[in-house]
Amino acid sequence: VQLVESGGGLVQPGGSLRLSCAASGSILSPNFMAWYRQAPGKERELVAYISRGELTDYPDSVKGRFTISRDNAKNTLYLQMNNLKPEDTAVYYCNTFSDILAPWGRGTQVTVSS
C-alpha cells in the first residue's frame, strides 16, 4: 500500500487549494478515509474523514471551509480547502480513519502566508 499526497503550495490568506491523495492497492474503497495535518512542533491532527457511504465530518477549526471527497474508481481522496488561514499551515497527509493505519506517505506542504 502506498499513499501519495499532492496539491500543496504557498497561498495567501483567504485562498484555496485542492489536495489529492493517490492510493495504491485496494485501501481506499473498503475503508473510512481521512486527512490529517501536522504543523511544526505540534502533533498530527485529524482535519476530515469520510465514510464508505461518503458521510463526512470535520473538527470545528475547519468546518465550513474544508470538504473531503473520494473517487473510489480512481483510488483518489481529495480535500478542497477554502478561505485558508495562516493556522492551516502544515504538512497534510491522508490515511485510513481506523485503528489500522497504512504506512504514512510524505505528505504535501501547505503554507498560508501573505
C-alpha positions in Angstrom: 0.0 0.0 0.0 1.3 3.4 -0.9 -0.3 6.9 -0.3 1.0 9.8 -2.3 -0.3 13.3 -1.4 -0.1 16.3 -3.8 -1.5 19.7 -4.4 0.0 21.7 -1.6 1.8 25.0 -2.0 2.0 28.6 -0.9 -1.3 30.5 -0.8 -2.4 33.9 0.6 -4.9 34.0 3.5 -8.4 33.6 2.0 -7.1 31.5 -0.8 -7.9 27.9 -1.8 -6.1 24.7 -2.6 -7.3 21.2 -3.6 -5.2 18.3 -2.2 -5.2 14.9 -3.8 -4.2 11.5 -2.4 -3.4 8.7 -4.8 -3.7 5.3 -3.1 -2.3 2.2 -4.5 -3.8 -1.2 -3.9 -7.4 -1.5 -2.6 -7.1 0.6 0.5 -9.5 3.3 -0.5 -12.8 1.7 -1.2 -13.3 -0.6 1.8 -12.1 2.0 4.4 -13.1 5.1 6.1 -10.5 7.6 4.9 -9.2 10.8 6.4 -6.9 13.8 6.0 -4.6 14.7 8.8 -2.1 17.6 9.2 1.0 18.3 11.3 2.2 21.8 12.0 5.8 22.4 13.2 6.2 21.5 16.8 2.7 20.1 17.1 1.2 16.6 17.0 -0.6 15.2 13.9 -4.3 16.0 14.0 -7.4 14.9 12.1 -8.9 17.5 9.8 -11.6 15.5 7.9 -12.9 12.0 7.5 -15.2 10.3 5.0 -17.1 7.0 5.5 -17.6 4.3 2.9 -21.0 5.8 2.3 -19.5 9.3 1.9 -20.7 10.7 5.2 -18.2 13.3 6.3 -17.2 15.1 9.5 -14.7 17.8 10.4 -13.3 19.5 13.5 -14.7 22.9 14.3 -11.4 24.5 13.2 -12.0 23.7 9.5 -15.8 23.0 9.4 -17.4 25.1 6.6 -14.1 25.7 4.9 -12.7 22.2 4.1 -14.5 19.5 2.1 -13.3 15.9 1.8 -14.4 13.7 -1.1 -13.4 10.3 -2.6 -13.4 8.7 -6.0 -13.1 5.0 -5.4 -12.9 4.3 -9.1 -9.7 6.5 -9.3 -8.4 5.3 -6.0 -8.1 9.0 -5.0 -9.1 11.0 -2.0 -9.5 14.8 -2.2 -9.5 17.8 0.2 -10.9 21.1 -1.0 -9.7 23.9 1.2 -11.2 27.3 1.0 -10.7 30.5 3.0 -7.4 29.3 4.2 -5.9 30.8 7.3 -2.2 31.1 8.5 -3.1 28.5 11.2 -3.8 26.0 8.4 -0.1 25.9 7.6 1.1 22.3 8.0 2.1 19.2 6.2 -1.1 17.4 5.1 -1.4 13.6 5.0 -4.1 11.1 4.0 -4.6 7.7 5.6 -7.4 5.4 6.8 -9.6 6.5 9.6 -9.3 3.4 11.7 -7.2 1.7 14.3 -5.2 0.1 11.5 -3.3 2.8 9.5 -1.4 2.3 6.3 2.2 3.4 6.1 2.3 7.2 6.0 3.2 9.0 2.8 5.4 12.0 2.6 2.6 14.4 2.8 2.2 17.7 1.0 3.2 21.1 2.4 0.5 23.8 2.7 1.8 27.3 3.6 -0.7 30.1 4.1 1.1 33.4 4.3 0.9 36.9 2.8 
